């Protein structure tokens, strides 16, 4: 990503939620940065974008790249190619690698491989506790110096409230938001799907919404006490959403993200015992799904993230109880959300794009997700109208564990530009 280019993107509908822009406007790119069109050299190439959406580069705040560790499922290289195909210019890889990314050396490893092999920007997340075991704080100061943008034990949840309190207070001193996977391990108790009608019918052990709600309530209290940011990952239950809504109304520094699969699917999908519908938190009821959509509309949920969790076919090709949680999502997220949220009239395009630009920028406290002049030219171009059928065999990810194979969707990213360089292009 070191080569520089100059371009003019003409005639596209520029949507930049950070600046409140939604209008037909040309964009200039010079030497890898956004520039005034009048200053771009006459030799610059022109990209015709009539009928297309030109947006700041989309940010996925919740991705698993598996490297170091389970490179049979994904690598930094393949994960970033998948991100580019999905329209994302920046991604945040979770630290639940093997070994866990809880030291400066592990963060340097990720950054070095991303710079050498990646095609999009990788913003590392460091583990909150050593080994993500929830027992002892990681060296947060060292992780900050190594370049992490946030802290998380994603995949696990710190159960000890005293340790979590100290984590929140300490992360505040380093200006690092906490991204929390909210799960009470005792209440989880071996569950494999949402606790409700379908778990009873299918005879499966359920995961009650209280598993999430208990820890969201804890995080609201700690965020209030510390006056600092806690971001609730992959929120899934109506009760949890209401806690976040009330906290935000009171000015507490709580934010939340939803995933495309929780937006589009429900626990009824599990009835065929397909392990590609097994994720954590689980697919919940239609009532919960509608609560997520309402919260996206009213701003309670400010971020959409894929929770891209690749697993090999062998790992998923077992009985439902024994399959790992998680699905891939980088290459389907935008299309699923355009189909389910924009084309069904729940969100405007500006509201939807905000969930991948303004929302993440506010949580992370970073100057990203906008196309101000002088900013790196990270741009996503979207065709909202083309219909196609998702084909997992065309994925650039190493893994194929998706519940959306064969689904007809409307809309897709057609170009992804990072630092002025096309890293994905369906326009030519």
N, C-alpha and C positions, 0 to 999 in steps of 0.2 A: 504493500500500500504506500510506496514511497514515490511512485511516478506521479507527476502533476499534469493536469489537463485543463483546458479552457473550453467552456461550452456556453451556449445560450439555450435555455429551455423556453420555448415559445408557445404561447396560447393555452397553457394549462390553467386549471383552476387551483390557485394556491390557497391551501388551508393551513394556517399557522396559529393554532389555538393560544400559544403563549402571547402572541402579539394581537390576537383578536382579528386576524385577517381571514377573509373568505371571499376571494374575488379572482377574476381572470387577470393574471399578471405574469410577465416574463421574469425569468430568474437568470442571473449571470453567474458563471463560475470562472474564476481566474486563479491559476496556480493552486488549485485545490481548495479555494475558499469562496464563499458567497461574495459576489461583487455587484456593484451598480452595472446594469446592462450597458450603459453608455461608456463604461471604462473597459469593457471586454474587447480585446483586439479583434479587428475585422477578420482575422484568419481563424477565429474560433469556430468550431463546428456547431451547427444548429440542430436541436432536437425538437421536432414538432410534437406538441403534447395536447392538441385540441381534443376535447372530450375526456381528458384524463385528469386525475387529481394529482397535484404536486404537493407533497407534504414534507415536513422535516423528517429526517431519518427516524424510523420507529425504533423504540427501545423495549426490549423484553427483559423485565426485571427478575425473571425466575426461570433459569435454565440449568440443566444438568449435562455437563460435557464428558463426565466419567473419567477423564484423564487428569492425573495419573490413576491407574486402577483398571477399571473394566473397559479396556479399549476395544474389546470385541463388540461392544454395544455402541460405542461412540468415541471419537477423539476430538481434540480441539480443532483439528483441520476439518473433519467431516461435519462437526457441529456448526462451525462458522459458515461453511458452504450451505448447510441447511438453513441457517439464519438468513443468509443473503437471499436465498430462493424464497424465503417467507416474507421478505420486505424489511428485515431488521438490520439496522446499521450498527447497533450497540446491544450487547447482551451481558447479563450478570450471571456468571456461573456459580452455582452453590458449592460450598466447601466440603460436601460429603463425598469426597473422593477417597482413594486408598493409596497412600495415607491421607488423613483428613488435612485440609488446608488450614492449619492452625499455627503455622510458623512463617516468618519472613521468607525462609528458603522455599517453602512450598508455593508461596505467592509468586516469588521470582521465577519458579519453574513454569507456572501457568502463564505469566506475562511473557516470558521468553519464547515459549512455544506459540503463543498467540501472535506475537510480532513476526515470528519466522514463518508460521504455517497458516495463520488465520487470514480471513478476507474481510471480516468485520471487526469492530472494536470490542474487545473483551475487558470488562470492568470487574476485577476480581472481588469476591465477597469472602471475608475471613470467618473462621469459626469463632463463636462466642466463647466456647469452653474447650479445654484440651481434649482432643480426640472426639469432640462433640459428645462427651459422656455426661455433661451437666454437673460435674463435681467441682471443677476448678477453672477459674477464668483463664482464657488464653492470654498471651502477651499482646494486649490490644495496641499499646504504643508501637511495638515493633511491626505489627500488621499494618498500622496506619502509615508508617514510614515506607513500608514495602509497596504501598499503593492500593490497599483495599478501599472500596467506596462505601461499604456497609458491613455489618456483622450478622451472622445467622448460624444456627445449628440445624438448618432445614433437614427434614427427615427425622429429626428428634426434637423434643421440646424440653427445656430445662424445667424439671419438676420441683426443684427446691426454690421456694419463693424468695428466700433471703439472698441466695446466689443471684437470682434474676434481678433483684433490686439493685445489688451492687453492679451488675452488668449494665443496667440502664444508666445508673449514675456515672459510671466510669466511661461508657461510650459517649455520653454527653460531653465530657471534658475533651474528647478527641473529635467531636463533631461527626460522629458516625451513627447513622440511624440503625436501629435493630429491625431485622426482618424475621418475624417469628412464625414458626409452624406450631399452631396452637392445638395441643393434644394432651389430655389427661390420660396417662398410661394405665392407671388403675381402671378407669371407666372404659378405656379402649378394649381391654380384656380379650384379646384375640379375635375381635370382630373383623369381618371381611367385606361387608357391604352395609348400606344404610339400614338402621334399625326401624322397620316399619312394615307395612302391609306385605311388600314383596319378600322381605327377609323371612317372614313367617311362612308365606306360601312356598318359598324355595327351600325352607329348612336350613337357612344359613345363619351364622352368628352375626348379630347386628352391631353396628357402631352408632350409638345414640348421638343426637346433636349436642347433648350435654358434654360430650368429649371435647368438642371445640369450644362451646360456650363457656365452660369453666375457666379455661385459660385465657380466652378473650377478656372475660371480666377481670381476671388477675392483671392482665396487661394494661387495661384501662386504668386501674388503680395505680399501678406503678408509673405509667406515663404521666398521670396527674401529679403524683408525689414528686417525681424527678423533673417535671417540666421538660420532657424530652420525647423524641420521636420513636414510636413503635409502630411498625407496619405489619398488619395481619396478612399473612400469606394465604392464598387460595381459600378465601372465606366461602363457606358453603351452606350455612344454616340461617334460617330466618331469625332465630333468637340472637345469634352472634351479630348479625347485621344490625339489629335494633340496638344492641349495646354500642356498636361503633357509631351509629347515627346519633344517639343521645350524647355520646362523648364528644363528638365533633361539634354539636350544637353548643356545648359547654366550653369549647375552646381547648379541649384536651388534644395533645399532639398524637392522635391516632389516625392511621390511614389503613386502607385495605385494598386488596386486589381480588379479582375474580378470574377464573380460567374459562376458555372457550368451551371446554367439555361440561363444566357446571352450568354454563349459559344455555347449552344446546340439548343436554341429555338428562335423563332421570334414572332412578333406580329400577324402573320397569325394564330398562335395557338389559339388565343382568339376567333376565328370565331364560336366555338361551345358554347361560353359563360360559359365555365367551370371555376369556381372561383379559381381553383388550378393553373391557369395561370395568376392570378392577383398578381403582386408584384411591389415593388417600390424601385428603378426605374423600369419602365415597360419593358417588352420584346420589343425590338426595331426591326428595319428593318434588312433584310439580309445584307444590306450594312454595318450597324453598327456591326452586328455579325462578319462579315469578318474583320472589322477594329480591333475588340477585338482580334481575332486570330492573326492577323499580329503584334499587339502590344505585345502579349505574346511571339511571336517568336523573335522580335527584342529587348526585354527586357524593353520596355516602361512600360509594366505591369509586375511587379516582383512578384506578389502574387496572388494565387487563394484562395478564401474563400467562404464558403458555404452560408453565411447569413441565417443559419438555423433559421427559424421563425415559430415555431409551433403554430397552432391554432386548436381548437376543431372542430369536424365535424359540430356541431350546428352553430358555428361562420361562417363557410364557406358555409353552406347550405342555402344561401339567394341569392337574385338577385345580379348580378355582381357589380352594382353600390354601393351596401351596404356591400359587403364582405370586410373583412380586407385584407390588403396587406400582402403577405409573404407565403413562402412554407418551408417545412422541407428539409434539405439537407445533414446532417451529414453522413447518411448511403448510399447515392448515389453519393456523390461528386467524389470519386476516380474512381469509375466505369464509370461514365459519361465522365470524362476527359480522362481516358485511351481510351475509345471508340472514342471520338470526336477529340482528339488532338494527341494521340500517334498512334493509329491504322490507322488513316487517314493521317499520315505522316506529320503533322504540327509541332510537337515537338518531340525531342528525349526523352527517358526516363529520362536522366539526366536533361534536360531542364524542364520537367514536375515536377519531384521531387523537383527541386530547388524552385518552386513556393510555396511549402509547408514547406520548410526547410530554405534554404539560404535567400530567400526573406523576410519571416517574421523576421528572426534573425536580418537582416540588418535594417529593419524598427524599430524594438523594441530596437535595440542596446543591445541585450542580448546574452550571450554565450550559445546558444541552437541550435538545428537543425543540430548537427554533432555527429560523433561517435569517437571522440578522446579518447584515453585511459585515464581513470580517470573520464570521464563524466558519469552521470547517464545513465544506460542502458535503454534508451527509443528508441524502435526499431519498425519499421513497416515492415512486410514481405508481399510481393505482388505477386500474381499469375496474370501475364498479359494475359494469354491465355484462361482461362476458360470462356465459354459463359453461360449466364443465363438470366432469365427474372426477372426484379425487381418486388417484391411482397410486397406491403405496409403492408400487414397483418403480415409480419414477422419482421417489424421494432421493435426496442427496445424503440424508442421514444414513448411518450404517444400519439402523434398526427400522422395523416395519410395524411396531406394535401400536396401531391406531384403530380406534373404533369407527373412523370416518371413511374407510376404504369403500368405494362404490357410492358415496353420497354425492348428490348433485348440488352444486353450490353456484352462487352468482357473485362474481367479483374476485380479483386477485391482484397482487403486486406484479407489475410488468417490468420494473427496473429498480435496482437498488444501487445507489451511488455512495461511496465512502471516500472522503477526502478528494472528491472530484473524479474518482475512478469508478467505472461501471464494474460492479462485482456480480451483478445478475442483470440480464437484459433479454426480454422477450419482445422488444419493440422493433428490432431490426429484422 
